Protein backbone atom coordinates (compact mmCIF):
# COMPACT_ATOMS: atom_id res chain seq x y z
CA UNK A 1 0.00 0.00 0.00
CA UNK A 2 1.41 3.39 -0.95
CA UNK A 3 1.87 6.22 1.50
CA UNK A 4 -0.93 8.17 -0.22
CA UNK A 5 -3.28 5.23 0.16
CA UNK A 6 -2.25 4.89 3.82
CA UNK A 7 -2.89 8.57 4.45
CA UNK A 8 -6.25 8.30 2.76
CA UNK A 9 -7.16 5.20 4.78
CA UNK A 10 -6.19 6.96 8.05
CA UNK A 11 -8.23 10.02 7.08
CA UNK A 12 -11.22 7.86 6.20
CA UNK A 13 -10.93 5.99 9.50
CA UNK A 14 -10.80 9.31 11.37
CA UNK A 15 -13.88 10.58 9.51
CA UNK A 16 -15.71 7.33 10.23
CA UNK A 17 -14.82 7.63 13.93
CA UNK A 18 -16.11 11.22 13.96
CA UNK A 19 -19.31 10.14 12.21
CA UNK A 20 -19.80 7.33 14.74
CA UNK A 21 -19.36 9.80 17.60
CA UNK A 22 -21.87 12.15 16.01
CA UNK A 23 -24.37 9.31 15.54
CA UNK A 24 -23.83 8.13 19.12
CA UNK A 25 -24.47 11.71 20.31
CA UNK A 26 -27.67 11.88 18.28
CA UNK A 27 -28.84 8.52 19.60
CA UNK A 28 -28.17 9.66 23.17
CA UNK A 29 -30.08 12.90 22.52
CA UNK A 30 -33.03 10.99 21.07
CA UNK A 31 -33.07 8.68 24.09
CA UNK A 32 -33.12 11.72 26.41
CA UNK A 33 -35.99 13.24 24.46
CA UNK A 34 -37.88 9.93 24.58
CA UNK A 35 -37.31 9.66 28.32
CA UNK A 36 -38.47 13.23 28.87
CA UNK A 37 -41.58 12.60 26.76
CA UNK A 38 -42.33 9.42 28.69
CA UNK A 39 -41.89 11.27 31.98
CA UNK A 40 -44.25 14.04 30.80
CA UNK A 41 -46.81 11.44 29.69
CA UNK A 42 -46.59 9.66 33.04
CA UNK A 43 -46.92 12.97 34.90
CA UNK A 44 -49.95 13.90 32.79
CA UNK A 45 -51.55 10.54 33.55
CA UNK A 46 -50.90 11.01 37.27
CA UNK A 47 -52.29 14.54 37.11
CA UNK A 48 -55.34 13.30 35.22
CA UNK A 49 -55.92 10.63 37.86
CA UNK A 50 -55.56 13.20 40.63
CA UNK A 51 -58.10 15.45 38.89
CA UNK A 52 -60.49 12.50 38.51
CA UNK A 53 -60.08 11.60 42.18
CA UNK A 54 -60.66 15.19 43.20
CA UNK A 55 -63.81 15.32 41.06
CA UNK A 56 -65.11 12.19 42.78
CA UNK A 57 -64.88 13.93 46.14
CA UNK A 58 -66.31 17.16 44.74
CA UNK A 59 -63.18 19.28 44.38
CA UNK A 60 -62.18 20.93 41.10
CA UNK A 61 -58.52 21.20 40.17
CA UNK A 62 -56.70 24.51 39.97
CA UNK A 63 -56.52 24.06 36.20
CA UNK A 64 -60.30 23.74 35.93
CA UNK A 65 -60.87 26.76 38.17
CA UNK A 66 -58.26 28.78 36.23
CA UNK A 67 -60.08 27.91 32.98
CA UNK A 68 -63.36 29.17 34.42
CA UNK A 69 -61.67 32.35 35.69
CA UNK A 70 -60.33 32.95 32.18
CA UNK A 71 -63.80 32.39 30.67
CA UNK A 72 -65.49 34.78 33.12
CA UNK A 73 -62.83 37.44 32.59
CA UNK A 74 -63.12 37.09 28.79
CA UNK A 75 -66.92 37.35 28.95
CA UNK A 76 -66.65 40.49 31.06
CA UNK A 77 -64.16 42.03 28.60
CA UNK A 78 -66.49 41.25 25.69
CA UNK A 79 -69.44 42.78 27.53
CA UNK A 80 -67.51 45.92 28.33
CA UNK A 81 -66.60 46.44 24.70
CA UNK A 82 -69.98 45.41 23.28
CA UNK A 83 -72.33 48.05 21.89
CA UNK A 84 -75.30 45.93 22.94
CA UNK A 85 -74.66 46.65 26.62
CA UNK A 86 -74.76 50.40 26.37
CA UNK A 87 -77.07 50.78 29.37
CA UNK A 88 -75.15 51.65 32.49
CA UNK A 89 -77.41 49.65 34.82
CA UNK A 90 -76.95 46.41 32.88
CA UNK A 91 -73.22 46.88 32.62
CA UNK A 92 -72.98 47.61 36.32
CA UNK A 93 -74.91 44.43 37.21
CA UNK A 94 -72.86 42.35 34.80
CA UNK A 95 -69.62 43.80 36.14
CA UNK A 96 -70.60 43.16 39.76
CA UNK A 97 -71.72 39.61 38.99
CA UNK A 98 -68.50 38.83 37.13
CA UNK A 99 -66.32 40.31 39.88
CA UNK A 100 -68.27 38.35 42.51
CA UNK A 101 -67.81 35.13 40.51
CA UNK A 102 -64.09 35.82 40.09
CA UNK A 103 -63.70 36.32 43.86
CA UNK A 104 -65.54 33.04 44.49
CA UNK A 105 -63.35 31.19 42.00
CA UNK A 106 -60.15 32.62 43.48
CA UNK A 107 -61.33 31.65 46.95
CA UNK A 108 -62.12 28.15 45.66
CA UNK A 109 -58.69 27.90 44.06
CA UNK A 110 -57.02 28.98 47.30
CA UNK A 111 -59.03 26.28 49.10
CA UNK A 112 -57.91 23.64 46.60
CA UNK A 113 -54.29 24.61 47.21
CA UNK A 114 -54.79 24.44 50.96
CA UNK A 115 -56.67 21.11 50.68
CA UNK A 116 -53.92 19.66 48.49
CA UNK A 117 -51.24 20.78 50.96
CA UNK A 118 -53.18 19.23 53.84
CA UNK A 119 -53.72 16.02 51.85
CA UNK A 120 -50.02 15.79 51.03
CA UNK A 121 -49.09 16.43 54.66
CA UNK A 122 -51.58 13.85 55.94
CA UNK A 123 -50.56 11.22 53.39
CA UNK A 124 -46.92 11.80 54.40
CA UNK A 125 -47.82 11.28 58.04
CA UNK A 126 -49.71 8.10 57.15
CA UNK A 127 -46.75 6.85 55.14
CA UNK A 128 -44.37 7.58 58.03
CA UNK A 129 -46.66 5.85 60.52
CA UNK A 130 -47.07 2.85 58.23
CA UNK A 131 -43.28 2.64 57.87
CA UNK A 132 -42.81 2.70 61.64
CA UNK A 133 -45.45 0.01 62.11
CA UNK A 134 -43.80 -2.16 59.47
CA UNK A 135 -40.37 -1.71 61.08
CA UNK A 136 -41.81 -2.60 64.49
CA UNK A 137 -43.53 -5.67 63.06
CA UNK A 138 -40.34 -6.83 61.32
CA UNK A 139 -38.29 -6.40 64.47
CA UNK A 140 -40.96 -8.23 66.48
CA UNK A 141 -40.93 -11.14 64.03
CA UNK A 142 -37.12 -11.47 64.20
Backbone bond lengths (Angstrom), bond angles and torsions (degrees), N, CA, C in turn:
res aa  C-N    CA-C-N  psi(-1)  N-CA   C-N-CA  omega(-1)  CA-C   N-CA-C  phi
1 X - - - 1.428 - - 1.527 107.34 -
2 X 1.319 116.28 133.95 1.462 120.45 -178.44 1.522 110.43 -77.05
3 X 1.332 114.68 164.69 1.464 118.72 -178.93 1.526 110.85 -65.81
4 X 1.327 118.35 -31.95 1.458 121.68 177.38 1.521 109.65 -66.70
5 X 1.299 116.72 -42.66 1.469 121.11 178.52 1.520 110.29 -64.62
6 X 1.340 116.46 -38.97 1.469 120.92 178.64 1.520 110.43 -63.92
7 X 1.349 114.72 -45.77 1.467 118.57 179.26 1.524 110.46 -59.75
8 X 1.319 114.72 -44.42 1.455 120.12 -179.51 1.529 110.67 -63.27
9 X 1.297 117.90 -41.36 1.466 122.07 178.80 1.529 110.57 -63.79
10 X 1.329 117.83 -41.48 1.464 122.52 178.90 1.527 109.56 -65.22
11 X 1.340 116.58 -43.54 1.461 119.99 178.61 1.530 111.22 -62.77
12 X 1.320 115.67 -41.80 1.464 119.81 179.54 1.528 110.09 -64.27
13 X 1.327 116.36 -43.45 1.468 119.93 178.20 1.523 110.89 -61.38
14 X 1.323 117.93 -39.63 1.465 121.77 178.70 1.530 110.08 -65.12
15 X 1.330 116.81 -43.61 1.467 120.78 178.47 1.524 110.96 -64.18
16 X 1.316 116.91 -39.55 1.471 120.73 177.84 1.523 110.06 -64.51
17 X 1.319 117.32 -41.09 1.468 121.15 178.49 1.529 110.14 -63.60
18 X 1.333 117.01 -41.85 1.466 120.94 177.53 1.532 110.25 -63.01
19 X 1.318 115.76 -43.34 1.468 119.87 -179.48 1.530 110.38 -63.91
20 X 1.337 116.57 -40.25 1.464 119.81 177.96 1.528 110.64 -62.85
21 X 1.329 116.86 -41.86 1.461 120.51 177.89 1.530 110.96 -62.04
22 X 1.326 115.52 -42.45 1.464 119.76 179.50 1.528 110.45 -63.73
23 X 1.321 116.80 -43.02 1.469 121.12 178.66 1.524 110.02 -64.61
24 X 1.333 117.15 -43.73 1.465 120.17 177.97 1.528 110.85 -60.06
25 X 1.343 116.78 -40.15 1.459 120.92 177.17 1.522 111.38 -63.29
26 X 1.322 116.96 -42.21 1.461 120.89 178.07 1.532 111.33 -64.65
27 X 1.316 116.04 -42.56 1.466 119.87 178.83 1.526 110.19 -62.22
28 X 1.321 116.85 -42.66 1.467 120.39 178.13 1.530 110.94 -63.19
29 X 1.333 116.48 -41.39 1.470 120.24 178.02 1.522 111.22 -63.42
30 X 1.315 116.93 -42.07 1.468 121.07 179.02 1.524 110.27 -63.79
31 X 1.327 117.16 -40.84 1.460 120.26 177.70 1.528 111.02 -61.98
32 X 1.350 116.65 -41.66 1.459 120.32 178.48 1.522 110.97 -62.97
33 X 1.329 116.29 -42.22 1.466 120.31 178.73 1.523 109.99 -63.86
34 X 1.331 116.79 -43.02 1.467 120.61 178.12 1.526 111.46 -62.11
35 X 1.329 116.43 -41.97 1.464 120.02 178.62 1.525 111.18 -64.62
36 X 1.329 115.88 -41.78 1.470 119.65 178.96 1.525 110.43 -64.60
37 X 1.326 116.88 -40.59 1.467 120.55 178.91 1.525 110.23 -65.44
38 X 1.307 117.13 -41.39 1.468 120.68 178.20 1.526 110.62 -64.10
39 X 1.326 116.31 -40.18 1.472 119.99 178.50 1.523 110.46 -64.82
40 X 1.346 116.86 -41.59 1.470 119.81 178.11 1.523 110.96 -64.65
41 X 1.322 117.15 -39.96 1.464 120.98 178.60 1.524 110.55 -64.04
42 X 1.318 116.39 -43.77 1.467 120.36 178.77 1.528 110.51 -63.90
43 X 1.332 116.58 -42.03 1.467 120.13 178.73 1.521 110.78 -64.01
44 X 1.321 116.79 -40.00 1.469 120.50 178.57 1.524 110.62 -64.63
45 X 1.330 116.74 -39.59 1.466 119.75 177.63 1.518 111.30 -65.10
46 X 1.350 115.95 -41.88 1.468 119.27 177.32 1.519 110.54 -63.29
47 X 1.340 116.66 -43.28 1.456 120.93 179.56 1.522 110.31 -63.47
48 X 1.318 116.60 -41.21 1.460 120.68 178.48 1.526 110.38 -62.09
49 X 1.318 116.41 -42.18 1.466 120.17 178.79 1.517 110.69 -65.10
50 X 1.325 117.21 -40.51 1.465 120.77 177.80 1.518 109.91 -61.75
51 X 1.346 116.88 -44.24 1.458 120.24 179.14 1.530 110.92 -63.24
52 X 1.328 117.42 -39.34 1.462 120.41 177.74 1.527 110.54 -64.87
53 X 1.331 116.75 -42.64 1.459 120.51 178.96 1.525 110.89 -64.48
54 X 1.322 116.07 -40.19 1.460 119.44 178.30 1.527 110.69 -64.73
55 X 1.325 117.25 -38.91 1.469 120.91 178.76 1.521 110.71 -63.71
56 X 1.330 116.83 -37.32 1.460 120.69 179.51 1.531 110.62 -60.97
57 X 1.324 116.16 -37.26 1.470 118.44 -179.13 1.530 111.97 -94.68
58 X 1.344 116.11 8.78 1.454 120.32 172.36 1.507 116.17 85.93
59 X 1.335 117.16 23.91 1.459 120.95 179.33 1.532 108.25 -118.80
60 X 1.335 115.53 129.80 1.466 119.72 176.59 1.521 109.47 -86.97
61 X 1.312 115.89 149.91 1.468 120.08 178.69 1.524 110.15 -76.01
62 X 1.328 114.99 161.24 1.464 120.19 176.14 1.522 111.07 -57.48
63 X 1.321 116.96 -37.70 1.466 120.99 179.98 1.525 110.33 -61.48
64 X 1.324 116.54 -45.23 1.467 120.16 179.76 1.527 111.41 -64.53
65 X 1.324 116.54 -41.76 1.461 120.37 179.11 1.521 109.88 -65.82
66 X 1.354 116.61 -43.15 1.468 120.99 179.09 1.533 109.95 -60.08
67 X 1.338 117.83 -40.15 1.464 120.52 177.99 1.527 110.81 -61.86
68 X 1.325 117.13 -41.92 1.459 119.62 178.95 1.529 110.77 -67.36
69 X 1.325 117.21 -39.94 1.469 120.33 176.80 1.526 109.59 -57.79
70 X 1.336 116.29 -45.58 1.463 120.52 179.55 1.523 111.43 -61.46
71 X 1.345 117.17 -40.45 1.464 120.76 179.52 1.526 111.55 -65.86
72 X 1.333 116.66 -43.32 1.475 120.41 179.58 1.520 109.90 -64.24
73 X 1.325 116.86 -44.85 1.466 120.58 -179.51 1.534 110.46 -63.12
74 X 1.326 117.14 -40.86 1.470 120.43 179.20 1.529 110.57 -65.64
75 X 1.330 116.88 -41.53 1.464 119.97 178.68 1.527 110.42 -62.43
76 X 1.315 116.81 -41.54 1.466 120.34 179.35 1.530 110.32 -64.52
77 X 1.333 117.32 -42.04 1.476 120.24 177.52 1.526 111.00 -60.83
78 X 1.345 116.20 -43.26 1.463 119.17 179.28 1.519 111.32 -63.92
79 X 1.333 116.71 -41.20 1.465 119.76 178.44 1.518 111.86 -63.06
80 X 1.303 116.22 -40.08 1.468 120.09 -177.97 1.519 112.05 -67.04
81 X 1.315 116.48 -27.85 1.468 119.36 -178.91 1.528 112.39 -99.31
82 X 1.315 117.38 -2.21 1.458 121.40 -177.67 1.524 110.73 -81.07
83 X 1.329 115.90 140.19 1.459 121.05 176.21 1.525 110.82 -75.58
84 X 1.321 117.20 -20.93 1.461 121.08 -177.06 1.522 112.17 -70.80
85 X 1.313 117.50 -19.49 1.467 120.44 -179.07 1.524 110.04 -108.17
86 X 1.300 115.32 50.99 1.458 120.24 -177.20 1.522 112.16 -74.68
87 X 1.319 118.33 -20.03 1.463 119.57 -178.09 1.515 110.31 -75.45
88 X 1.276 116.11 130.05 1.456 123.44 -176.42 1.519 111.99 -61.05
89 X 1.332 117.29 -42.41 1.464 120.99 -178.94 1.516 112.41 -60.87
90 X 1.321 116.85 -44.42 1.473 120.54 179.32 1.522 110.98 -65.16
91 X 1.319 114.94 -43.24 1.467 118.50 -179.05 1.523 110.04 -64.91
92 X 1.301 116.56 -39.41 1.460 120.05 179.55 1.526 110.66 -62.94
93 X 1.336 117.18 -45.20 1.473 120.62 178.86 1.524 110.87 -63.71
94 X 1.316 116.12 -43.18 1.470 120.00 179.78 1.523 110.68 -63.30
95 X 1.317 115.87 -42.45 1.461 120.97 -179.75 1.523 110.75 -63.43
96 X 1.322 116.71 -45.95 1.461 121.22 -179.91 1.528 111.02 -63.53
97 X 1.334 116.45 -42.88 1.461 120.07 179.64 1.528 111.03 -63.79
98 X 1.325 116.41 -42.60 1.473 119.76 179.79 1.526 110.64 -65.63
99 X 1.317 116.97 -44.21 1.467 119.65 179.93 1.527 111.29 -64.31
100 X 1.333 116.46 -38.04 1.474 120.36 176.77 1.525 109.73 -62.91
101 X 1.342 116.50 -45.16 1.473 120.31 -179.58 1.519 110.54 -63.75
102 X 1.327 117.46 -40.10 1.464 120.57 178.83 1.530 110.83 -63.47
103 X 1.337 117.41 -41.07 1.476 119.73 176.86 1.525 110.36 -61.77
104 X 1.341 116.70 -43.65 1.467 120.36 179.66 1.524 110.95 -61.39
105 X 1.322 116.35 -43.19 1.469 120.37 -179.15 1.525 110.80 -66.13
106 X 1.318 116.95 -41.11 1.471 119.50 178.77 1.526 110.59 -65.17
107 X 1.326 116.12 -39.15 1.461 120.49 177.34 1.536 109.77 -64.38
108 X 1.330 116.10 -41.41 1.465 120.14 177.77 1.520 110.72 -63.19
109 X 1.331 116.34 -41.69 1.464 119.49 -179.31 1.521 110.19 -65.60
110 X 1.316 117.51 -39.62 1.462 120.71 177.39 1.525 109.71 -61.82
111 X 1.342 116.46 -40.57 1.460 121.00 178.21 1.513 112.00 -63.88
112 X 1.337 117.20 -38.80 1.466 120.47 178.08 1.517 109.78 -63.02
113 X 1.330 116.61 -42.60 1.468 119.76 178.95 1.521 110.53 -62.58
114 X 1.331 116.25 -43.90 1.463 119.82 179.38 1.527 110.86 -66.23
115 X 1.346 117.29 -41.32 1.467 120.79 178.26 1.520 111.15 -62.84
116 X 1.332 116.32 -41.43 1.467 120.57 179.82 1.519 110.29 -64.91
117 X 1.321 117.53 -41.97 1.466 121.50 178.16 1.521 110.17 -61.58
118 X 1.335 115.98 -45.14 1.471 119.96 179.37 1.525 110.50 -64.05
119 X 1.338 116.77 -41.53 1.463 120.79 179.15 1.524 110.75 -62.39
120 X 1.326 116.59 -44.41 1.468 120.19 178.30 1.527 110.88 -62.52
121 X 1.330 116.66 -42.94 1.462 120.83 179.79 1.528 109.99 -63.58
122 X 1.326 116.96 -46.24 1.462 120.61 -178.81 1.521 112.08 -66.61
123 X 1.338 117.27 -39.40 1.462 118.65 178.80 1.526 110.23 -67.41
124 X 1.337 117.14 -33.53 1.468 120.43 175.92 1.512 111.40 -65.37
125 X 1.337 116.15 -40.52 1.463 119.83 178.15 1.524 110.28 -65.43
126 X 1.338 116.71 -40.64 1.458 120.54 178.56 1.522 110.54 -63.21
127 X 1.332 116.04 -42.62 1.455 120.87 179.08 1.529 110.73 -62.01
128 X 1.335 116.75 -44.28 1.463 121.43 178.88 1.523 110.87 -62.40
129 X 1.327 115.95 -44.71 1.471 120.41 179.54 1.519 110.42 -62.93
130 X 1.339 116.51 -44.51 1.456 120.82 179.41 1.532 110.13 -60.89
131 X 1.336 116.45 -41.03 1.466 120.05 178.34 1.522 111.93 -62.64
132 X 1.324 116.61 -41.10 1.466 120.30 179.05 1.524 110.76 -66.28
133 X 1.333 116.51 -41.31 1.465 119.81 178.21 1.525 111.15 -62.81
134 X 1.325 115.43 -41.87 1.469 119.78 179.35 1.524 110.25 -63.29
135 X 1.340 116.65 -44.96 1.466 120.52 179.77 1.526 110.54 -62.23
136 X 1.312 117.15 -40.38 1.470 121.03 178.46 1.520 110.35 -64.28
137 X 1.325 116.42 -44.45 1.456 121.73 179.40 1.526 111.12 -61.11
138 X 1.330 116.39 -44.53 1.467 120.79 -179.52 1.521 109.86 -62.97
139 X 1.335 116.67 -43.84 1.455 118.82 -178.76 1.540 110.96 -68.76
140 X 1.323 116.73 -31.55 1.457 121.11 177.64 1.536 110.93 -68.64
141 X 1.330 116.13 -36.84 1.459 121.58 -178.66 1.535 111.81 -72.85
142 X 1.331 117.67 -23.63 1.456 121.47 -175.41 1.497 113.67 -74.66
